[in-house]
Amino acid sequence: MTLTAKDATTFERCMAVGGLAVFPADTVYGVACDPDAREAVQRLYLLKRRTIDKPAAVLFFALDLALEALPELGPRTRTALAALLPGGLTLLLSNPAGRWPLACGPDPSTVGLRVPALPPPVAALQAVRWPVMQSSANTSGAPDARRLADVPPALRDAADLVLDGGELPGTPSTVVDLRGFEDAGAWRVMREGAVAQTTVAAALRGL
């Protein structure tokens, strides 16, 4: 199923009023809410049966929006983001401004950033200007959802918006720690997933 500009507008409106949305990304289906809406964040964690101390990523649908929202990032880190994103990655970044604390769990000095490389059927979501807190659309610890039918019925039924983007690759994002990149060029893969470590290494080489 192909998403439309109307779907993107509806998604933004859902975020604006504190709603929850099940949506397709570039890896697996996710569930999203406004990262600053406490009640929505609590609903998301409750539906996933996920403890509130586990952080979630903040997702932007365009890299320029992410860079604008994080002006405190240093030039070396910004270059790394431009080399890696968009893509099937979650990047752990230093968060000295304490942005989106509800998404950061017990460590507000770190934020996880996602900018998906959306496949053509769901590319309309690139028009969304709203940052979202997102987590995989599954019960905590359960398999990730490749298709909308794989999303637990209780989560689908409770969401305020459900978008069907057809079948996705089904492998979650690779998590890369870039918190030491600005000063030392240090990085580490915390979880290998949709993007291979060798691909990350090639993108960051020489930066």
N, C-alpha and C positions, 0 to 999 in steps of 0.2 A: 504494500500500500504506500502511495506517495503522499507526503504531507504538503500542505499548501500555506500560502501567506496568511490565510485566515487562521490556520492552526497555530502559527507562530504568534499572532495577535492574541488569540485565546489563551495561549500558554502564558504570555506576559500578564494578561489580566488576572489569571489565576494566581500568579505570584504576587501581584499588587494587592490582592485582597486577603493574603495570608492562607491561600489554598495549598493543597498538595497535588502534584501532577506525576503520573506515570508516563515516561517518555522514552523513546529510542535514542541512543547515543551512537558512538562508533564501535562500541565493544559489546555491551550488554544493555538490557533495559534498566533504567534508573528511576528513582523516585526523588522529586525535587520540591523545595520550598524556598521562600525568602530566607536568606541566612540570618537576618536580623529579627525575624518574627518568632518570638519565643514560643508561643502557643503552637505554631505550625511545626517548629523543630521538635517540640515534645511529642506531637502527634506522630511525626515521622518515626521517631525512635520507638514509640510505643507499638506502632503497627509492625515494625521490623523485629520487635522483641530484642532490641539492641540496647545495651546499657549506655547511659548518657555520657559515660567517661570515655567512650570510643569516638575519636574524631571522624569527621566527614569532610569531603573535599568541597571547595567552592569552585563552581564551574562557570566559565564565560563561553559564549558561543562564538567569540571572535577574539583573536590575540590582541588587537589594538585596544579593546575594552579592558582586558586584563592588565595591560601595561599602564593604561591611564589610571586604573584603580589602585595601582601599587607604585606610586611615584618614588617611594623610598628605596626601591630596588637599585642596586649599584649597576654600573655599566656592564661589568663582566657577566653578571647574572642575567641582565636583560638580553645580552647577546646569546647566552645559553638558551633562554626561553625562545628566542627567535629561531634558533637552530633546531629545537626539539618540537615546537608546537606550530600548528595544531597536530594532534596525534593521540594515540592510545596510551597516554602517560598521565600519572598523577605526580606532580613535582612538589616535594616538601621544601618550603622556602622559609627563611627567617621572616618574622612578623613583628618588627620592633614597634610598629604603630598599634599593635593589638587589634587588627581588623577582624571582623566576623568571629567574635569570641565564642558564640554558640556553636560554631562548627569546629572549633579547635580543641575541644575536650579539655583535659587537665593541663595542657601546655599551650597557653595563648601566645607564646613566643614563636610558634610554628604554625604555618597554614599550608594546607594541601591545595594545589591549584590544578584544575583540569581545563583544557581547551580542546574539545574533540575535533577530529577530522571527519566530518559527517559525510556519509555516503550519499549519492544522489537522491535516493528515495526520501531522505529526511533532511536534505540540505536547506529546506525552507526555514529551519530553526536558526540558521545563521543570522537571520534578521532580528532575533531576540536580543535586546540590549540589557536585559535584567540579569545581574549575577544571581546564581542559585546555589543553595546548599544541596548537594546530591549524594545519594548512596545507592547501591545496587538494589533493584526492586525484587528483593527476596527476603525471606525470614533469616535473621542473623545465623550464619553458619550453614545455610542451605545452598544448593547449587544456584549459580547465576542464571538469569533468565535470558535465553537467546530469542525467544518469541514471546509475544504478549500472553499467549496461553500458558507460558511457564511461570508467569507472575502469580503468586498465591492469590486465590480468589478473594480472601479477606482484604488484602491490600488493594487489589483492583476495585473492589466494591466501595472501599472507604475513601479512595482518592476522589478529588473534586474534578479532575480531568484525566482522561486516559487517551493517549495517542498511540496509534498502531503504525509502526514503520516497517512491518514485515519481519523477516528473519535477519538477525544480526550475527556477527562472527561468533559471539558467545564466550570469548576469553576476556577476562577483566583487564583493566589497565595495569601497566608496569609502574611500580612506585619507585621513584628516584629521589634520593636525598641530595639536594643542592645547597644545603645550608652552609657548607664550607667552601662553596665554589668561588664566591667573590674574593676572598682573601687568599685562598690557597689552591684554587682550581680543583678542589676535592669534591668528589661525588661518589655515591654508592647506590646500587640497586638494592632496594629493600624487599621487593617482590617482583619477580619476572612474570610478565603476562603477555599482553598483546604485542609489545615491542621487545625485541631481543636485546640483551645486554650489549651485544656486538654493534647493533645499530645505534644505541645510545653512545657508545664509545666513539664510533666514527663521527657522529654529529658534534661531539664535544672536543674532539682532538684538535689541539692547537689554539683553543680559545683562551 
